[in-house]
């Protein structure tokens, strides 16, 4: 048996869709109010931070999920492959993007061009609750799905207005299109695989932006939004192959 362990209701809906494609091999289980237990087979933490569950084979440790969810700490781990990131107000350079240490989609995204805007953004999140990132006028944005250290799917994100000052994810009006493997931009799979390794993740979706030929990792998510039934079906197949 393969168990997809989730916490949030929205993630649970995706996990249940994946399970439905498995012919009974995969089950979706919420980590709320569950007793500590050992599960048969393989446990996949789908953004669940719970360490109350264990299995002979585990995909994404609780510690790795906690790290990836804390975007401030994750940026520290991603140093060298992410945009320049600052954690102290006096170090910040303009323009910069300020975000809370935990964020979802395009929410709480503040582009600051001066000290006054920076101070106002930081006050929203409190000491130690934010990070500031170098603003990069991106020309491209991608989501790369990584499993067991290898990229297996790349999606190009875009906005019709191509506004680099806005997030390009679906929650902010962005669109996406899958890129065939033979057309993957050079280096993109490698930088996403490096991000997964630095964060200790076995299964994740890595967000990368590019300006000209330079690529930067933004973050990695352990509960990527999946809408297309074909993608749901592919995830079910890949998980069964891992078990």
C-alpha positions as CSV (number, residue, x, y, z in Angstrom):
1,X,0.0,0.0,0.0
2,X,1.1,3.6,-0.8
3,X,-0.1,6.3,1.6
4,X,-0.3,9.9,0.5
5,X,-0.3,11.9,3.8
6,X,-1.8,15.4,3.6
7,X,-2.9,18.1,5.9
8,X,-4.8,20.8,4.0
9,X,-8.2,20.1,2.5
10,X,-7.1,21.3,-1.0
11,X,-4.1,19.0,-0.9
12,X,-6.4,16.2,0.2
13,X,-8.6,16.6,-2.9
14,X,-5.5,16.2,-5.2
15,X,-4.3,13.2,-3.2
16,X,-7.7,11.5,-3.5
17,X,-7.7,12.0,-7.2
18,X,-4.3,10.4,-7.4
19,X,-5.5,7.5,-5.3
20,X,-8.5,7.0,-7.5
21,X,-6.2,6.4,-10.5
22,X,-4.3,3.6,-8.7
23,X,-6.8,0.8,-8.6
24,X,-6.7,0.6,-4.8
25,X,-2.9,0.7,-4.5
26,X,-2.8,4.2,-3.2
27,X,-4.7,5.7,-0.3
28,X,-5.0,9.3,0.8
29,X,-4.9,10.0,4.6
30,X,-5.2,13.2,6.5
31,X,-2.7,13.7,9.3
32,X,-5.1,15.6,11.6
33,X,-6.2,13.8,14.8
34,X,-4.7,10.5,13.7
35,X,-3.0,8.2,16.2
36,X,0.7,7.5,15.9
37,X,1.0,4.5,13.7
38,X,3.3,2.5,11.4
39,X,2.0,2.2,7.9
40,X,2.6,-0.8,5.6
41,X,4.3,-0.1,2.3
42,X,5.4,3.4,1.3
43,X,4.5,6.8,3.0
44,X,4.6,9.9,0.9
45,X,4.3,13.2,2.8
46,X,2.3,15.5,0.5
47,X,3.1,18.7,2.4
48,X,2.4,17.0,5.7
49,X,4.9,17.9,8.5
50,X,3.6,15.1,10.8
51,X,6.2,12.7,12.1
52,X,3.5,10.6,13.8
53,X,3.4,8.3,10.9
54,X,6.2,5.9,9.8
55,X,6.6,3.3,7.1
56,X,9.4,1.0,5.8
57,X,9.9,3.4,2.9
58,X,9.2,7.1,3.2
59,X,9.2,9.8,0.5
60,X,9.9,13.3,1.9
61,X,10.8,13.3,5.6
62,X,8.9,15.5,8.0
63,X,12.1,17.6,8.5
64,X,12.5,18.2,4.8
65,X,8.9,19.2,4.4
66,X,9.2,21.6,7.4
67,X,12.3,23.1,5.8
68,X,10.7,23.6,2.4
69,X,7.6,25.2,3.9
70,X,9.7,27.8,5.7
71,X,10.7,29.8,2.7
72,X,13.2,31.9,4.8
73,X,15.2,28.9,5.9
74,X,14.8,27.3,2.5
75,X,16.5,30.3,0.9
76,X,19.4,29.8,3.3
77,X,19.7,26.2,2.1
78,X,19.4,27.2,-1.6
79,X,22.2,29.8,-1.4
80,X,24.2,29.8,-4.6
81,X,21.3,28.8,-6.9
82,X,18.6,31.2,-5.8
83,X,18.5,35.0,-6.2
84,X,20.5,37.1,-3.7
85,X,18.5,36.9,-0.5
86,X,18.7,39.1,2.7
87,X,17.4,38.5,6.2
88,X,18.5,41.7,7.8
89,X,17.0,45.1,6.9
90,X,20.3,46.9,6.6
91,X,21.6,44.4,4.0
92,X,18.7,44.8,1.6
93,X,19.3,46.3,-1.8
94,X,16.7,47.9,-4.1
95,X,14.6,46.9,-5.9
96,X,13.8,43.8,-3.8
97,X,10.8,41.5,-3.2
98,X,9.7,41.0,0.4
99,X,7.7,37.9,1.4
100,X,6.8,36.2,4.7
101,X,8.7,33.0,5.7
102,X,5.5,31.1,4.9
103,X,3.5,32.0,1.8
104,X,1.3,30.4,-0.8
105,X,0.9,31.2,-4.4
106,X,1.2,34.9,-5.2
107,X,-0.1,36.1,-1.9
108,X,2.0,38.5,0.2
109,X,4.3,39.6,-2.6
110,X,5.7,43.1,-2.0
111,X,8.0,44.8,-4.5
112,X,10.0,47.5,-2.6
113,X,11.8,50.3,-4.4
114,X,13.0,52.3,-1.3
115,X,13.5,52.2,2.4
116,X,10.0,53.3,3.3
117,X,8.4,50.6,1.3
118,X,10.8,48.0,2.7
119,X,10.0,49.0,6.3
120,X,6.2,48.9,5.7
121,X,6.5,45.4,4.2
122,X,8.7,44.0,7.0
123,X,6.3,45.3,9.7
124,X,3.6,43.1,8.3
125,X,5.6,40.0,9.2
126,X,7.6,40.8,12.3
127,X,11.1,40.1,13.3
128,X,12.5,36.9,11.7
129,X,9.2,36.4,9.8
130,X,10.3,37.6,6.4
131,X,13.0,37.5,3.8
132,X,14.0,39.9,1.0
133,X,15.0,38.8,-2.4
134,X,16.8,40.5,-5.3
135,X,14.3,41.6,-7.9
136,X,15.0,40.0,-11.2
137,X,13.2,41.2,-14.3
138,X,12.5,37.6,-15.4
139,X,12.0,36.7,-19.0
140,X,10.9,33.1,-18.3
141,X,9.4,31.1,-15.4
142,X,9.2,27.3,-15.0
143,X,8.0,24.6,-12.7
144,X,10.1,21.5,-12.7
145,X,8.7,18.3,-11.2
146,X,11.5,16.2,-9.5
147,X,11.2,12.6,-8.2
148,X,14.0,10.5,-6.7
149,X,16.5,13.2,-7.8
150,X,15.5,13.4,-11.4
151,X,13.3,15.9,-13.3
152,X,10.5,14.2,-15.1
153,X,8.3,17.1,-16.2
154,X,8.8,20.8,-17.0
155,X,6.0,23.4,-17.4
156,X,6.6,26.9,-18.7
157,X,4.6,29.6,-16.8
158,X,3.7,32.9,-18.4
159,X,1.4,35.9,-18.3
160,X,-0.2,37.5,-21.3
161,X,1.2,40.9,-20.2
162,X,4.6,39.4,-19.4
163,X,4.8,41.7,-16.4
164,X,8.0,40.7,-14.4
165,X,6.8,42.6,-11.3
166,X,4.0,40.1,-10.7
167,X,4.0,36.4,-9.8
168,X,3.2,34.2,-12.8
169,X,1.4,31.3,-11.0
170,X,-2.2,30.3,-11.6
171,X,-3.4,32.1,-8.4
172,X,-2.3,35.3,-9.9
173,X,-3.7,34.9,-13.4
174,X,-0.7,33.0,-14.9
175,X,-1.0,30.3,-17.5
176,X,1.1,27.3,-18.1
177,X,2.2,24.9,-20.9
178,X,4.2,21.6,-20.7
179,X,7.5,21.5,-22.5
180,X,8.5,18.3,-24.3
181,X,11.7,16.8,-22.9
182,X,13.5,17.3,-26.2
183,X,12.9,21.1,-25.8
184,X,13.9,21.5,-22.2
185,X,16.1,24.6,-21.7
186,X,19.7,23.6,-21.0
187,X,20.6,23.4,-17.3
188,X,17.0,23.7,-16.1
189,X,16.6,20.1,-15.0
190,X,20.0,20.1,-13.3
191,X,19.3,23.2,-11.2
192,X,15.9,21.9,-10.1
193,X,17.5,18.5,-9.1
194,X,20.2,20.4,-7.1
195,X,17.4,22.4,-5.3
196,X,15.7,19.1,-4.3
197,X,18.9,17.7,-3.0
198,X,19.8,20.8,-1.0
199,X,16.3,20.7,0.7
200,X,16.4,16.9,1.2
201,X,13.3,16.3,-0.9
202,X,12.5,13.1,-2.7
203,X,9.4,14.5,-4.5
204,X,8.7,18.1,-5.2
205,X,8.0,20.8,-7.7
206,X,10.7,23.4,-8.1
207,X,10.0,27.0,-9.3
208,X,12.7,28.6,-11.4
209,X,12.9,31.9,-13.1
210,X,15.3,32.9,-15.8
211,X,16.7,36.2,-17.2
212,X,18.4,35.6,-20.5
213,X,20.6,32.5,-19.9
214,X,20.8,32.8,-16.1
215,X,18.5,30.6,-14.0
216,X,17.4,31.1,-10.3
217,X,15.5,28.8,-8.0
218,X,12.7,30.5,-6.1
219,X,11.3,27.6,-4.0
220,X,10.3,24.0,-3.9
221,X,6.8,22.7,-3.0
222,X,5.9,19.2,-1.8
223,X,2.2,19.6,-2.7
224,X,2.1,21.0,-6.2
225,X,-1.3,21.9,-7.6
226,X,-2.3,19.3,-10.2
227,X,-5.3,20.0,-12.4
228,X,-5.0,18.0,-15.6
229,X,-6.2,14.4,-15.3
230,X,-3.3,13.2,-17.4
231,X,-0.8,14.6,-14.8
232,X,-2.8,13.0,-12.0
233,X,-2.6,9.7,-13.8
234,X,1.1,10.1,-14.3
235,X,1.8,10.8,-10.7
236,X,-0.1,7.7,-9.7
237,X,2.0,5.6,-12.1
238,X,5.2,7.1,-10.9
239,X,4.4,6.5,-7.2
240,X,3.5,2.9,-7.9
241,X,6.8,2.5,-9.7
242,X,8.6,3.9,-6.7
243,X,7.0,1.5,-4.2
